Amino acid sequence: MFYLVSIKDTIRLHPSSLGKDVKEEAREIIKTEYEDLVLKDIGYVVTVTDVLNVDLGKMLPKEEGIFTRCTFELLVYRPEMNEVVEGKVVEVVDFGVFVRLGPTDGLCHVSQVTDDFINYNQKMGVLEGKETKRIMQANDLVRARIVAISPASRSKAGKLGLSMRRPFLGKLDWVKEDLAGGPARDKAKKKEAPAPEKPSGGKRRGR
């Protein structure tokens, strides 16, 4: 999920910044220091949206520049367990598909793509349902649920595990087909209902 968060930090303005728009100078410095980082308990920093305040700076002995306290706003992405997300398939491999979710990717294991049995066609680079014949390939738009989140580092967002084995999840074209009464996603698991048992022919005991 995407959030707007306010942060306070001290930055160093170069002496050449004097006489210029201090907020714009501070914004460029903050972008260089923060964008594409992963902040603990905050999330993956997508961009700096605004510099809200720049305090009067201080000059320190033997230090070049002006140190000033800034308050700024960041757009961050923080995935959450069981969150339903939409993204684009960027790679198909024999063990699943990688889905681009904003600033990071998630992996949907082949066992979590659909209830159907899946075959991997290496020549075409697609996953194909054995019974439904539905195909998933690169650039498909999909909807999935986050089922696993691995720890993040300062430079990389945590790896995400995805599942599409729920109603109204999966390739968006499949979802539209199902809503319109097309092939059901769980067609591969459907079995004929067992025939009713024949009466044994015995008489019911009276009271």
C-alpha positions in Angstrom: 0.0 0.0 0.0 1.2 3.5 -0.7 1.5 6.1 2.0 2.5 9.8 2.5 4.8 10.2 5.5 6.4 13.3 7.0 10.1 13.0 8.0 12.5 15.4 9.9 16.2 15.3 9.1 19.3 17.4 9.1 20.9 18.1 5.7 23.9 20.0 4.6 23.4 22.8 2.1 26.4 23.7 0.0 27.5 27.4 0.2 26.6 27.8 -3.5 22.9 27.3 -2.3 23.0 30.8 -0.7 20.8 33.2 -2.5 18.8 30.4 -4.3 15.4 28.9 -3.5 16.4 27.0 -0.3 13.4 24.6 -0.5 14.3 23.6 -4.0 18.0 23.1 -3.1 16.9 21.0 -0.1 14.6 19.0 -2.2 17.4 17.9 -4.6 19.6 16.9 -1.7 16.8 14.9 0.0 15.9 13.2 -3.3 19.5 12.0 -3.7 19.7 10.8 -0.1 16.3 9.1 0.2 14.8 8.0 -3.1 15.0 4.2 -3.7 15.9 3.5 0.0 14.0 1.2 2.2 13.4 2.8 5.6 12.7 0.4 8.5 9.0 0.4 9.7 8.3 3.0 6.9 8.7 1.4 3.6 10.3 1.8 0.2 10.8 5.4 -0.7 9.3 6.2 -4.1 9.8 9.9 -4.3 10.0 13.2 -2.4 6.6 14.9 -2.8 7.2 18.1 -0.9 9.6 20.0 1.4 7.4 21.4 4.1 9.8 23.5 6.1 13.5 24.4 6.2 14.8 25.8 9.5 17.5 28.5 9.9 20.7 26.7 9.4 24.0 26.6 11.4 27.6 26.7 10.3 30.0 24.4 12.2 33.8 25.0 12.6 35.9 23.2 9.9 32.7 22.0 8.1 31.8 23.2 4.7 28.2 24.2 4.2 25.2 25.0 6.3 23.5 22.4 8.4 19.7 22.8 8.5 16.8 20.9 9.9 14.1 20.0 7.3 10.6 18.6 7.4 9.6 16.9 4.2 7.0 14.5 2.8 7.8 11.2 1.1 5.6 8.8 -0.9 6.4 5.3 0.3 5.3 1.8 -0.6 4.8 -0.6 2.3 3.4 -4.0 1.5 1.0 -5.6 4.0 0.1 -9.3 4.6 -3.1 -10.4 2.8 -3.2 -7.1 0.9 -4.8 -7.5 -2.6 -2.6 -5.9 -5.2 -2.6 -5.5 -9.0 0.5 -5.6 -11.2 2.0 -6.7 -14.5 3.7 -10.0 -15.2 7.4 -9.2 -16.1 8.8 -12.7 -16.3 7.5 -16.2 -16.6 9.7 -19.2 -15.4 9.1 -22.8 -14.8 8.4 -22.3 -11.1 6.1 -19.3 -11.4 5.7 -15.7 -12.5 7.3 -12.4 -11.3 4.8 -9.6 -11.0 5.8 -5.9 -11.0 4.1 -4.1 -8.1 5.1 -0.4 -8.2 8.7 -0.1 -7.0 9.3 -3.8 -6.3 8.4 -7.3 -7.7 6.5 -10.3 -6.2 6.8 -14.0 -7.0 3.7 -16.1 -7.5 4.7 -19.7 -7.3 3.3 -22.0 -10.0 1.3 -23.8 -7.4 -0.4 -20.5 -6.5 -1.3 -19.3 -10.0 -4.5 -21.2 -10.4 -6.4 -24.3 -9.2 -5.8 -25.9 -12.6 -2.8 -28.1 -13.3 -0.1 -25.9 -14.9 2.3 -26.7 -17.7 5.3 -24.5 -18.5 5.9 -24.0 -22.2 9.5 -22.9 -22.4 9.5 -22.3 -26.1 6.6 -19.8 -25.8 7.5 -18.6 -22.3 4.0 -19.1 -20.9 2.2 -21.1 -18.3 -0.8 -23.0 -19.6 -3.7 -24.6 -17.7 -4.0 -28.3 -18.5 -7.8 -28.4 -18.3 -8.8 -24.7 -18.9 -6.1 -24.0 -21.5 -5.8 -20.5 -20.0 -2.4 -18.9 -20.7 -0.3 -16.5 -18.5 2.5 -14.7 -20.1 4.7 -11.5 -19.8 2.8 -8.2 -19.8 -0.4 -9.8 -18.5 -2.2 -7.7 -15.9 -3.0 -9.7 -12.8 -4.6 -9.4 -9.3 -3.0 -11.2 -6.4 -2.9 -11.4 -2.6 0.3 -10.9 -0.6 1.0 -14.1 1.4 4.6 -13.7 2.4 7.0 -10.8 3.0 10.7 -11.3 3.5 12.9 -8.8 5.5 14.0 -5.7 3.6 17.4 -4.1 3.5 18.3 -0.4 3.2 18.7 -0.7 -0.6 16.1 -3.4 -1.5 12.5 -3.9 -0.6 11.6 -7.3 1.0 10.7 -10.1 -1.4 7.0 -10.7 -1.7 5.2 -14.0 -2.1 1.9 -13.9 -4.0 -1.1 -16.1 -4.4 -3.9 -16.0 -7.1 -5.9 -19.0 -5.9 -8.9 -17.1 -4.6 -12.1 -16.0 -6.3 -11.7 -12.8 -8.3 -7.9 -13.1 -8.3 -5.6 -14.1 -11.2 -5.2 -12.7 -14.7 -7.7 -9.8 -15.0 -9.0 -11.3 -18.3 -9.8 -14.5 -16.5 -11.7 -12.6 -13.8 -13.8 -10.8 -16.4 -14.6 -14.1 -18.1 -15.7 -15.7 -14.8 -17.9 -12.7 -13.9 -19.5 -13.0 -17.3 -20.2 -16.7 -16.8 -17.1 -18.0 -18.7 -15.0 -21.0 -17.7 -14.6 -21.3 -13.9 -11.1 -21.0 -12.4 -11.5 -24.3 -10.6 -12.6 -26.3 -13.6 -9.6 -28.6 -13.2 -10.8 -29.7 -9.8 -14.5 -30.2 -10.6 -15.6 -33.8 -10.6 -18.9 -35.5 -11.4 -21.2 -35.8 -8.5 -21.3 -39.4 -7.2 -24.5 -41.3 -8.2 -27.0 -41.6 -5.4 -26.9 -44.9 -3.6 -29.5 -47.5 -4.5 -31.9 -48.5 -1.8 -30.8 -51.8 -0.1 -34.3 -53.2 -0.5 -34.6 -53.9 3.3 -37.7 -53.0 5.1 -37.8 -50.2 7.6 -38.3 -51.5 11.1 -41.5 -50.4 12.6 -41.9 -48.8 15.9 
